[in-house]
Amino acid sequence: MFQIVLLSAGAFLDILGLQTMVIIFGMISLSLTLLFFIQMKRRNIILEHQVKAEPAAEII
């Protein structure tokens, strides 16, 4: 899998150039993150329980 990512990144760099490749990879990354967030909200998935922590020591 790593070889595929490495070859595709190299091909994008040769074909598009560095600035365009950074913009495209950034848009892909942000869109995947947004899609993941929307799916989590739609399915009501909670990753962590927020538990109120009690103080470890008394406040004098």
C-alpha positions, 0 to 999 in steps of 0.5 A: 500500500505504501508503494502505491501512495509513494508512486502516486505522490511522485506522479502528482509531483511530476505532473502537477507541480508542488503547489498544485499537489499541495492544494489537491492533497489538502482538499482531499484531506479536508473533504475526507475529514468532513465526510468522516465527521458527518458520518459520525454525527449522522450515526451518533457515534461518540468516541470518548465519554466525558467524565468529570474528574475528581480532584486528586488532592484536597484544596486547603 
